[in-house]
Amino acid sequence: MTTGTAQPLKPLSLKKDGDGLRIEWNDGATTFAPFRALRKSCPCASCTEDVGKPIDPFRVLSAQEAAAGAPVPVGMKPVGFYAYQITWNDGHDTGIYPIELLRSLGENVSPR
């Protein structure tokens, strides 16, 4: 009788791939998440509070936000063993993406 426990989900490899993030997981799956989907799903308090609010037509973008264009990560660092903090080209850096969220935002793809 085997009484093994399942290993916790963890990424083995995270790579920029075109306009998205390719992740190889320890369970053999490989996922791809477009940067736009990651940025739109930022789990930080200020981003989740903005969901459902009407867009302010008089909001002035910072110079960094205006110059950013399409969302692209400029930095990504692990937070413990449970999440990654992504710094975006628009200056936003307060989103901490739990591993389960990264997995759910990615579409399964065949490994390369």
Secondary structure, 3 states (H helix, E strand, C coil): CCCCCCCCCCEEEEEEECCEEEEEECCCCEEEEEHHHHHHCCCCHHHHHHCCCCCCCCCCCCHHHHHHCCCCEEEEEEECCCEEEEEECCCCCCCEEEHHHHHHHCEEECCC
